[in-house]
Amino acid sequence: MYPRVTAIKPETMAVPLIQASIPTTAEPIVSSRASSSLDDKIISLPSSSTSLPSEEDLPLKLNPFADPRAAAQWKQVYDDCEYECRHVFDPTLEWTEEEEKRIIRKLDWRVCLWACIMFFALQVDRGNLTQVVSDNFLEDLSMNTNDYNIGNTIFLVAFLFAELPSQLVSKKLGPDRWVPAQICLWSIVAALQCLISGRGSFFATRALLGILEGGFIPDIVLWLSYFYTSKELPIRLSYFWTTLSATGVITSLLAFALLRLRGVLGWGGWRWLFLIEGIITFTIGAVSFFMMPASAVQTKTWFRPNGWFSDREVAIVVNRVLRDDPSKGDMNNRQAITPQILWSCLTDYDLWPLYLLGLVIYIPQAPPSRYITLILRGVGFDTFTTNLLTIPSSVIHIITLLLITRLSEYLNEKTLVSSLQNIWILPTLAALRWWPGTVTNAWGTYALITILLGYPYCRKFYVCLFEYGGKANRVLPVDAILVAWTSRNSNSVGTRSVSAAVYNMSVQAGNVIANFIYLDDDKPLYKRGNSVLFAINAFGIAIFFATKAYYVWRNKQKEKVWNAMTEEERTYYISNTMQTGSRRLDFRFSH
């Protein structure tokens, strides 16, 4: 016989005033059962409930700490894991909507903006190879495009294998320490590329950059999740990923100026570009040590004696994040991932469809993106015009990214909106492959590549869902959508950083494959390569729809079992099950 637990009716809860601004999700309100588990949870459901409520059914999410028993249990969890913000946890704290808006504006200026600046530093140093190849970089070093591909592959493989170790280091040391160190270290290597003398030194610097840059993006997402709710994080990630395209515009203008230094001190323009951009990013890394507080309660320090927030604002920042997702406090920001958590994440087969998407859907646009300057030089544009001509695709990319973010918000749909990235790319790839004017018509070729690279970036969507607060009910541009999607379907704080790293690794593995599609013997038309890209892109669209079908089927499976249980059995299961994360019967996959 299952023990009877009296359910708490929502109308009897003393819910704070702020509840109206907190979004609901398809997940039940959860609480950790024991400090040793990051996933075991208990919840309170209305006694009349026969199935789990959906996001559409519940417009508001109640305060999960309104029940004193739940508050006491969570307080014990936070104390046991030595959560850094536990001393300001207050289940009864109330605040106004105006206070919250004011705090969010402050977070956007202090936290989100600097995250974008740090991402700019990453993109400058990992993306400037596209600019230098327009300045006789390959010719100066007696290399060809196959050597260029190998160098990119070395970088991506190193980046891939550094992802997970970087996440483990970041979780142990804290992203506030590890991220600035990463930026400083890779910027030194980036600047020293000015001394490259041949294939060997080119390959060596590519490997070092990959090792040092790996894991940066999940680390930043982890840090952002300390300050933002699951509703707010995706839109901030869309700003974060917009930096990707904005950096393309800025670095193209920098390249237009810096490559003109060719001949100064006998150096090629590309050597000056590597050196100066490396100094810029090192400066950002050094300043980041002073711009990344470990948490909301740790903004006061010797160089910032007044901190960012008043005592009340600190309490609001912490408690609104915990009420959105109580499990965000079941690990402290210096707590390492255990082997058990790592293995559980890697063997969670329900996340494999998202990893497969990460592997496949970014391949089609990768070769045109890396070869755009080489292609434009090949059709007759000079070095400086070529770098300026890369700007329009970045601008279009920013616009489509923001538009698809809003569309995803409006429709509350992940899979179908994310697939728009590959649907956009499909006709441009077909034209590049079968249009007779490819390469022979310079401006027509440029227009096709510009439209292709202006695609709505879906990777941002995945990252958001992957990384933060597994209860997001908003989504962003495809990558923002996919990242957030992975986080949402991880359903565990302990595994989100790992799943984010694994997802990013799958993306980098796809980029490795992409490096072997445009080959030297296939230029300048790349007919074979574009045929392969067209096929892979069509396959990616099919995977999107298969993934949606899979998650619909898995939810129906769980719903069938859940609805067959009595109220007493459901209550007992919620309180005592040893199943964790997405394996729980009371969890529903987002799609």
C-alpha positions as CSV (number, residue, x, y, z in Angstrom):
1,M,0.0,0.0,0.0
2,Y,1.3,3.4,-0.9
3,P,1.3,5.9,1.9
4,R,-1.2,8.7,1.6
5,V,0.1,12.2,1.3
6,T,-2.3,15.1,1.4
7,A,-1.9,17.3,-1.6
8,I,-1.8,21.0,-1.2
9,K,-4.4,23.1,-3.0
10,P,-2.9,26.1,-4.8
11,E,-5.6,28.4,-3.5
12,T,-4.5,27.8,0.0
13,M,-0.9,28.9,-0.6
14,A,0.4,32.2,0.5
15,V,1.9,33.1,-2.9
16,P,4.1,36.2,-3.1
17,L,3.0,39.1,-5.3
18,I,5.7,38.4,-7.8
19,Q,4.3,35.1,-8.9
20,A,2.5,36.7,-11.8
21,S,5.7,37.4,-13.5
22,I,7.2,33.9,-13.2
23,P,6.4,31.6,-16.2
24,T,5.1,28.1,-15.8
25,T,6.5,25.0,-17.5
26,A,5.4,21.5,-18.3
27,E,7.5,20.3,-15.5
28,P,6.1,19.8,-12.0
29,I,7.3,22.1,-9.2
30,V,10.2,20.1,-7.8
31,S,12.2,19.7,-4.7
32,S,15.3,17.6,-4.0
33,R,14.9,14.6,-1.7
34,A,18.4,14.4,-0.5
35,S,21.5,16.5,-0.7
36,S,23.4,13.6,-2.4
37,S,21.1,13.6,-5.4
38,L,20.8,16.4,-8.0
39,D,17.8,14.9,-9.6
40,D,15.5,13.2,-7.0
41,K,12.6,15.4,-6.4
42,I,9.2,15.7,-4.8
43,I,6.3,17.9,-5.7
44,S,2.9,19.0,-4.7
45,L,0.0,18.5,-7.1
46,P,-3.6,19.4,-6.8
47,S,-5.6,16.4,-5.6
48,S,-7.9,16.6,-8.6
49,S,-5.0,16.2,-11.0
50,T,-5.1,13.2,-13.3
51,S,-2.2,14.1,-15.5
52,L,0.7,16.6,-15.6
53,P,-0.3,20.1,-16.6
54,S,1.0,21.5,-19.8
55,E,2.7,24.9,-20.4
56,E,-0.5,26.0,-22.2
57,D,-2.8,24.9,-19.4
58,L,-1.1,26.9,-16.6
59,P,-0.4,30.6,-17.2
60,L,1.4,31.1,-13.9
61,K,3.8,29.1,-11.9
62,L,3.2,29.1,-8.2
63,N,5.9,29.8,-5.6
64,P,7.5,26.3,-5.1
65,F,8.5,27.3,-1.6
66,A,5.0,28.4,-0.5
67,D,4.6,25.0,1.3
68,P,6.7,25.3,4.4
69,R,7.7,21.6,4.1
70,A,9.1,22.1,0.6
71,A,10.9,25.3,1.8
72,A,12.5,23.4,4.6
73,Q,13.5,20.5,2.4
74,W,15.1,22.9,-0.1
75,K,16.9,24.9,2.6
76,Q,18.4,21.6,3.8
77,V,19.6,20.9,0.2
78,Y,21.1,24.3,-0.1
79,D,22.8,24.0,3.3
80,D,24.2,20.5,2.6
81,C,25.8,21.4,-0.7
82,E,27.0,24.8,0.7
83,Y,25.2,26.7,-2.1
84,E,26.9,30.1,-2.1
85,C,23.6,32.1,-2.0
86,R,21.9,30.0,0.7
87,H,22.1,32.8,3.3
88,V,19.7,35.0,1.3
89,F,17.2,32.2,0.4
90,D,13.8,33.5,1.7
91,P,10.6,31.7,0.7
92,T,8.5,34.6,1.9
93,L,10.3,37.4,0.2
94,E,8.0,39.6,-1.9
95,W,8.9,42.2,-4.5
96,T,7.2,44.3,-7.1
97,E,7.3,44.0,-10.9
98,E,9.0,47.4,-11.2
99,E,11.8,46.3,-8.8
100,E,12.3,43.2,-10.9
101,K,12.4,45.1,-14.2
102,R,15.0,47.5,-12.7
103,I,17.2,44.6,-11.6
104,I,16.9,42.9,-15.0
105,R,18.1,46.1,-16.7
106,K,21.0,46.2,-14.3
107,L,21.9,42.6,-15.1
108,D,21.7,43.2,-18.8
109,W,24.2,46.0,-18.5
110,R,26.6,44.3,-16.1
111,V,26.3,40.6,-16.9
112,C,24.8,40.1,-20.4
113,L,26.8,42.9,-22.1
114,W,30.1,41.7,-20.8
115,A,29.2,38.1,-21.8
116,C,28.8,39.5,-25.3
117,I,32.1,41.3,-25.2
118,M,33.9,38.1,-24.1
119,F,32.2,36.2,-26.9
120,F,33.5,38.8,-29.3
121,A,37.0,38.0,-28.1
122,L,36.4,34.3,-28.9
123,Q,35.0,35.0,-32.3
124,V,37.8,37.4,-33.2
125,D,40.6,34.9,-32.5
126,R,38.9,31.8,-33.9
127,G,37.4,33.5,-37.0
128,N,40.2,35.7,-38.3
129,L,41.7,32.9,-40.4
130,T,39.0,33.6,-42.9
131,Q,40.3,37.2,-43.3
132,V,44.0,36.3,-43.5
133,V,43.6,33.8,-46.4
134,S,42.4,36.8,-48.5
135,D,45.9,38.3,-48.0
136,N,48.1,35.7,-49.6
137,F,48.5,33.9,-46.3
138,L,48.6,30.4,-48.0
139,E,51.0,31.6,-50.7
140,D,53.4,33.3,-48.2
141,L,53.6,30.0,-46.2
142,S,53.8,27.7,-49.4
143,M,50.5,26.0,-48.5
144,N,47.3,25.1,-50.4
145,T,43.6,24.8,-49.6
146,N,44.1,21.2,-48.4
147,D,46.6,22.5,-45.8
148,Y,44.0,25.1,-44.9
149,N,41.4,22.4,-44.3
150,I,43.8,20.3,-42.2
151,G,44.6,23.3,-40.0
152,N,40.9,23.9,-39.5
153,T,40.4,20.2,-38.7
154,I,43.2,20.2,-36.2
155,F,41.6,23.2,-34.5
156,L,38.2,21.7,-34.4
157,V,39.4,18.3,-33.1
158,A,41.3,20.0,-30.3
159,F,38.3,22.2,-29.6
160,L,36.1,19.1,-29.5
161,F,38.2,17.2,-27.1
162,A,38.7,20.2,-24.8
163,E,35.0,20.8,-24.4
164,L,34.2,18.3,-21.6
165,P,37.5,18.8,-19.7
166,S,36.9,22.5,-19.8
167,Q,33.4,22.1,-18.4
168,L,34.7,20.0,-15.5
169,V,37.5,22.5,-14.7
170,S,35.0,25.4,-14.9
171,K,32.5,23.6,-12.6
172,K,35.3,23.0,-10.1
173,L,37.1,26.4,-10.2
174,G,34.0,28.5,-11.2
175,P,33.5,30.2,-14.6
176,D,34.4,33.5,-13.1
177,R,38.0,32.3,-12.7
178,W,38.3,29.9,-15.6
179,V,36.8,32.0,-18.4
180,P,39.1,35.0,-18.0
181,A,42.1,32.7,-17.8
182,Q,41.0,31.0,-21.0
183,I,40.7,34.3,-22.9
184,C,44.2,35.4,-21.8
185,L,45.8,32.1,-22.7
186,W,44.3,31.8,-26.1
187,S,44.9,35.4,-27.0
188,I,48.6,35.0,-26.4
189,V,48.7,32.1,-28.8
190,A,46.5,34.0,-31.3
191,A,49.0,37.0,-31.2
192,L,52.0,34.7,-31.7
193,Q,50.5,33.5,-34.9
194,C,52.2,36.5,-36.4
195,L,55.4,34.4,-36.2
196,I,54.1,31.4,-38.2
197,S,56.7,30.3,-40.7
198,G,55.2,27.2,-42.3
199,R,52.8,24.2,-42.1
200,G,54.3,22.9,-38.8
201,S,53.9,26.1,-36.9
202,F,50.4,26.7,-38.5
203,F,49.2,23.3,-37.3
204,A,50.7,23.8,-33.8
205,T,49.0,27.1,-33.2
206,R,45.7,25.7,-34.5
207,A,45.9,22.9,-32.0
208,L,46.8,25.2,-29.1
209,L,43.9,27.5,-29.9
210,G,41.4,24.7,-30.1
211,I,42.6,23.3,-26.7
212,L,42.4,26.7,-25.0
213,E,39.1,27.9,-26.6
214,G,37.2,24.6,-26.1
215,G,34.4,24.8,-23.5
216,F,34.2,28.6,-23.5
217,I,30.6,28.8,-24.7
218,P,29.1,26.4,-22.2
219,D,31.1,28.0,-19.5
220,I,29.6,31.4,-20.3
221,V,26.1,30.0,-20.5
222,L,26.6,28.4,-17.0
223,W,27.6,31.8,-15.6
224,L,24.6,33.5,-17.2
225,S,22.3,31.0,-15.6
226,Y,23.3,32.2,-12.2
227,F,21.6,35.5,-12.8
228,Y,18.7,34.9,-15.2
229,T,15.5,32.8,-15.1
230,S,14.6,30.3,-17.7
231,K,12.2,32.7,-19.3
232,E,14.9,35.4,-19.6
233,L,17.9,33.4,-20.6
234,P,17.0,32.5,-24.1
235,I,16.5,36.1,-25.2
236,R,19.9,37.0,-23.6
237,L,21.4,34.1,-25.5
238,S,20.0,35.6,-28.7
239,Y,21.9,38.8,-27.9
240,F,24.9,36.7,-27.1
241,W,24.7,34.9,-30.5
242,T,24.0,38.1,-32.3
243,T,27.6,39.0,-31.3
244,L,28.7,36.3,-33.6
245,S,27.5,38.2,-36.7
246,A,28.3,41.6,-35.3
247,T,31.9,40.4,-34.8
248,G,32.0,39.4,-38.4
249,V,31.2,43.0,-39.4
250,I,33.7,44.5,-37.0
251,T,36.6,42.1,-38.0
252,S,35.9,42.6,-41.7
253,L,36.4,46.4,-41.2
254,L,39.5,45.7,-39.1
255,A,40.9,43.4,-41.8
256,F,40.2,46.1,-44.4
257,A,42.5,48.4,-42.4
258,L,45.1,46.0,-40.9
259,L,45.8,44.1,-44.1
260,R,46.9,47.4,-45.7
261,L,49.9,47.2,-43.3
262,R,51.5,44.7,-45.7
263,G,55.1,45.7,-46.2
264,V,55.5,47.5,-42.8
265,L,58.7,46.1,-41.2
266,G,58.7,43.6,-44.0
267,W,55.7,41.8,-42.7
268,G,52.6,40.6,-44.5
269,G,49.3,42.2,-43.6
270,W,48.1,39.0,-42.1
271,R,50.9,39.0,-39.5
272,W,49.9,42.5,-38.3
273,L,46.2,41.3,-38.1
274,F,47.1,38.3,-35.9
275,L,49.2,40.4,-33.6
276,I,46.9,43.4,-33.1
277,E,43.7,41.4,-32.7
278,G,45.5,39.1,-30.2
279,I,46.4,42.2,-28.1
280,I,42.8,43.4,-28.2
281,T,41.4,40.0,-27.0
282,F,44.1,39.7,-24.3
283,T,43.0,43.1,-22.9
284,I,39.4,41.8,-22.8
285,G,40.6,38.7,-20.9
286,A,42.5,40.7,-18.4
287,V,39.5,43.0,-17.7
288,S,37.2,39.9,-17.4
289,F,38.9,39.0,-14.1
290,F,37.3,42.1,-12.7
291,M,34.0,41.9,-14.5
292,M,32.8,38.4,-13.7
293,P,31.6,38.0,-10.1
294,A,31.2,34.4,-9.0
295,S,27.5,34.9,-8.1
296,A,24.9,37.6,-7.2
297,V,26.1,37.6,-3.6
298,Q,29.8,38.0,-4.5
299,T,29.8,41.3,-6.4
300,K,31.4,43.2,-3.5
301,T,35.2,43.0,-3.5
302,W,38.3,45.1,-2.9
303,F,38.1,46.7,-6.3
304,R,34.3,47.1,-6.2
305,P,33.5,47.9,-2.5
306,N,29.9,48.8,-3.1
307,G,29.0,45.9,-5.3
308,W,26.4,45.9,-8.0
309,F,23.3,45.5,-5.9
310,S,21.9,46.6,-2.6
311,D,21.1,43.9,0.0
312,R,17.5,43.8,-1.1
313,E,18.4,43.6,-4.7
314,V,20.7,40.6,-4.0
315,A,17.9,38.8,-2.3
316,I,15.6,39.4,-5.2
317,V,18.2,38.3,-7.8
318,V,18.8,35.0,-5.9
319,N,15.2,34.2,-4.9
320,R,13.6,34.9,-8.3
321,V,16.1,32.5,-9.9
322,L,15.5,29.8,-7.3
323,R,11.7,30.1,-7.6
324,D,12.0,29.7,-11.3
325,D,14.1,26.6,-10.8
326,P,14.8,25.4,-7.3
327,S,17.4,22.9,-8.5
328,K,19.8,25.8,-9.5
329,G,20.9,25.8,-5.9
330,D,21.6,22.1,-5.4
331,M,25.3,22.5,-6.4
332,N,27.6,25.3,-5.3
333,N,29.6,27.2,-7.9
334,R,32.9,25.5,-6.9
335,Q,31.5,21.9,-6.9
336,A,32.9,19.4,-9.4
337,I,30.8,17.1,-11.5
338,T,31.0,13.5,-10.2
339,P,31.8,10.5,-12.5
340,Q,28.3,9.2,-11.8
341,I,26.7,12.4,-13.1
342,L,29.0,12.4,-16.1
343,W,28.1,8.8,-17.0
344,S,24.4,9.4,-16.4
345,C,24.5,12.2,-18.9
346,L,26.5,10.4,-21.5
347,T,24.1,7.4,-21.4
348,D,20.9,9.4,-21.5
349,Y,19.7,8.2,-24.9
350,D,16.8,10.6,-24.9
351,L,19.2,13.4,-25.6
352,W,20.9,11.6,-28.5
353,P,18.5,13.0,-31.1
354,L,19.6,16.5,-30.1
355,Y,23.3,15.5,-30.3
356,L,22.6,14.0,-33.8
357,L,21.0,17.3,-34.9
358,G,24.1,19.2,-33.6
359,L,26.3,16.8,-35.6
360,V,24.4,17.2,-38.9
361,I,22.6,20.5,-39.3
362,Y,25.6,22.9,-39.2
363,I,27.6,21.1,-41.8
364,P,25.9,22.6,-45.0
365,Q,26.8,26.2,-44.2
366,A,30.3,25.6,-42.9
367,P,32.4,25.2,-46.1
368,P,30.8,28.3,-47.8
369,S,31.5,30.3,-44.6
370,R,35.1,29.3,-44.4
371,Y,35.7,29.6,-48.2
372,I,33.8,32.8,-48.8
373,T,37.0,35.0,-49.0
374,L,38.8,32.4,-51.2
375,I,35.8,32.1,-53.5
376,L,35.4,35.9,-53.8
377,R,39.1,36.3,-54.5
378,G,38.8,33.5,-57.1
379,V,36.0,35.2,-59.0
380,G,38.1,38.4,-59.3
381,F,37.6,40.6,-56.2
382,D,40.7,42.1,-54.6
383,T,41.7,41.6,-51.0
384,F,40.1,44.7,-49.6
385,T,36.9,44.5,-51.5
386,T,36.6,40.8,-50.5
387,N,36.6,41.6,-46.8
388,L,34.1,44.4,-47.2
389,L,31.8,42.1,-49.2
390,T,31.5,39.7,-46.2
391,I,29.7,42.3,-44.2
392,P,26.2,42.1,-45.8
393,S,25.8,38.4,-45.0
394,S,26.6,39.2,-41.3
395,V,24.0,41.9,-41.2
396,I,21.4,39.7,-42.8
397,H,22.4,37.0,-40.3
398,I,21.7,39.3,-37.3
399,I,18.3,40.3,-38.7
400,T,17.2,36.7,-39.4
401,L,18.5,35.5,-36.0
402,L,16.4,38.1,-34.1
403,L,13.3,37.5,-36.3
404,I,13.4,33.8,-35.8
405,T,13.8,34.3,-32.1
406,R,10.6,36.3,-32.0
407,L,8.8,33.8,-34.2
408,S,9.8,31.0,-31.8
409,E,8.6,33.0,-28.8
410,Y,5.3,33.7,-30.6
411,L,4.6,30.1,-31.7
412,N,6.2,28.4,-28.6
413,E,7.6,25.9,-31.0
414,K,11.2,24.5,-31.1
415,T,11.5,21.8,-33.7
416,L,9.7,23.3,-36.6
417,V,11.1,26.8,-36.1
418,S,14.6,25.4,-35.8
419,S,14.3,23.6,-39.1
420,L,13.8,26.9,-40.9
421,Q,17.6,27.3,-40.8
422,N,18.1,24.3,-43.1
423,I,15.1,25.0,-45.1
424,W,16.5,28.5,-45.8
425,I,19.9,27.0,-46.9
426,L,18.5,24.3,-49.2
427,P,17.6,26.4,-52.3
428,T,20.9,28.3,-52.2
429,L,22.9,25.1,-52.1
430,A,20.8,23.8,-55.1
431,A,21.7,27.0,-57.0
432,L,25.4,26.8,-56.2
433,R,25.4,23.2,-57.4
434,W,23.3,23.4,-60.5
435,W,23.2,27.1,-61.6
436,P,25.5,27.5,-64.7
437,G,26.6,30.9,-63.6
438,T,28.3,29.7,-60.4
439,V,31.8,31.2,-60.2
440,T,31.7,32.5,-63.8
441,N,29.1,35.2,-62.8
442,A,31.0,37.0,-60.0
443,W,28.1,39.1,-58.6
444,G,25.6,36.3,-58.9
445,T,27.9,33.9,-57.0
446,Y,28.4,36.6,-54.4
447,A,24.6,37.1,-54.0
448,L,24.0,33.3,-53.6
449,I,26.7,33.0,-50.9
450,T,25.5,36.1,-49.1
451,I,21.9,34.8,-48.9
452,L,23.1,31.4,-47.8
453,L,25.3,32.8,-45.0
454,G,22.4,35.1,-43.9
455,Y,20.6,32.0,-42.6
456,P,18.7,32.1,-39.3
457,Y,21.2,30.5,-36.9
458,C,19.5,27.7,-35.0
459,R,22.4,26.6,-32.9
460,K,21.7,29.3,-30.4
461,F,18.3,27.8,-29.6
462,Y,19.8,24.5,-28.7
463,V,22.3,26.0,-26.4
464,C,19.8,27.8,-24.4
465,L,17.6,24.8,-23.8
466,F,20.7,22.7,-23.1
467,E,22.3,24.9,-20.6
468,Y,20.1,26.8,-18.4
469,G,17.4,26.1,-16.0
470,G,15.8,23.2,-17.8
471,K,12.4,24.8,-17.6
472,A,12.6,27.3,-20.3
473,N,9.4,28.1,-22.1
474,R,10.9,30.6,-24.5
475,V,13.2,29.8,-27.4
476,L,15.6,31.7,-29.6
477,P,17.4,31.5,-32.9
478,V,18.1,27.9,-33.9
479,D,21.3,27.5,-32.0
480,A,19.8,29.4,-29.1
481,I,16.8,27.2,-29.4
482,L,18.8,23.9,-29.6
483,V,21.1,24.7,-26.7
484,A,18.1,25.7,-24.5
485,W,16.3,22.6,-25.8
486,T,19.1,20.3,-24.6
487,S,19.1,22.0,-21.2
488,R,15.4,21.7,-20.9
489,N,15.4,18.0,-21.8
490,S,18.3,17.3,-19.4
491,N,16.1,18.1,-16.4
492,S,19.0,18.3,-14.0
493,V,21.4,21.1,-13.0
494,G,24.2,18.6,-12.5
495,T,24.0,17.2,-16.0
496,R,23.2,20.4,-17.9
497,S,26.8,21.6,-18.1
498,V,27.9,18.1,-19.3
499,S,25.1,17.8,-21.8
500,A,25.9,21.3,-23.1
501,A,29.5,20.2,-23.6
502,V,28.5,17.0,-25.3
503,Y,26.1,18.9,-27.6
504,N,28.9,21.4,-28.5
505,M,31.2,18.4,-29.1
506,S,28.7,17.0,-31.6
507,V,28.6,20.4,-33.4
508,Q,32.4,20.5,-33.6
509,A,32.5,16.9,-34.9
510,G,30.2,18.1,-37.7
511,N,32.6,20.9,-38.4
512,V,35.4,18.4,-38.7
513,I,33.4,16.6,-41.3
514,A,32.7,19.8,-43.1
515,N,36.4,20.5,-43.6
516,F,36.7,17.5,-46.0
517,I,33.9,18.6,-48.3
518,Y,35.5,21.4,-50.3
519,L,38.7,19.9,-51.6
520,D,41.5,21.3,-53.8
521,D,40.7,18.9,-56.7
522,D,37.1,20.1,-56.7
523,K,37.7,23.8,-57.1
524,P,36.7,26.3,-58.3
525,L,33.1,25.1,-58.8
526,Y,33.0,22.6,-56.0
527,K,30.3,20.6,-57.7
528,R,31.0,17.4,-55.8
529,G,31.2,19.4,-52.5
530,N,27.9,21.2,-53.1
531,S,26.2,18.0,-54.0
532,V,27.3,16.5,-50.7
533,L,26.2,19.6,-48.8
534,F,22.7,19.5,-50.5
535,A,22.2,15.9,-49.4
536,I,23.4,16.5,-45.9
537,N,21.1,19.5,-45.6
538,A,18.1,17.5,-46.7
539,F,19.0,14.8,-44.2
540,G,19.2,17.4,-41.5
541,I,15.6,18.6,-42.2
542,A,14.4,15.0,-42.0
543,I,16.1,14.6,-38.6
544,F,14.3,17.6,-37.2
545,F,10.9,16.1,-38.0
546,A,12.0,12.6,-36.7
547,T,13.2,14.2,-33.5
548,K,9.8,15.9,-32.9
549,A,8.0,12.6,-33.6
550,Y,10.3,10.8,-31.2
551,Y,9.7,13.2,-28.3
552,V,5.9,13.1,-29.0
553,W,6.0,9.3,-28.8
554,R,8.1,9.3,-25.6
555,N,5.7,11.7,-23.9
556,K,2.8,9.5,-24.8
557,Q,4.6,6.5,-23.4
558,K,5.1,8.3,-20.1
559,E,1.6,9.8,-20.0
560,K,0.1,6.3,-20.5
561,V,1.9,4.9,-17.5
562,W,1.3,8.0,-15.4
563,N,-2.4,8.1,-16.1
564,A,-2.7,4.4,-15.2
565,M,-1.4,5.1,-11.7
566,T,-3.8,6.0,-8.8
567,E,-3.4,9.3,-7.0
568,E,-1.7,7.4,-4.1
569,E,0.7,5.7,-6.5
570,R,1.6,9.0,-8.1
571,T,2.2,10.7,-4.8
572,Y,4.3,7.8,-3.6
573,Y,6.3,7.7,-6.8
574,I,7.0,11.4,-6.7
575,S,8.3,11.2,-3.1
576,N,10.3,8.0,-3.4
577,T,11.4,7.2,-6.9
578,M,15.1,6.6,-7.6
579,Q,14.7,7.5,-11.2
580,T,16.4,10.8,-12.1
581,G,16.4,13.5,-14.7
582,S,14.5,12.9,-17.9
583,R,13.9,9.3,-16.9
584,R,11.3,10.3,-14.4
585,L,7.7,9.5,-15.3
586,D,6.5,13.0,-14.2
587,F,8.9,14.7,-16.7
588,R,7.7,15.6,-20.2
589,F,10.2,16.3,-23.1
590,S,10.1,19.6,-24.8
591,H,9.8,19.6,-28.6
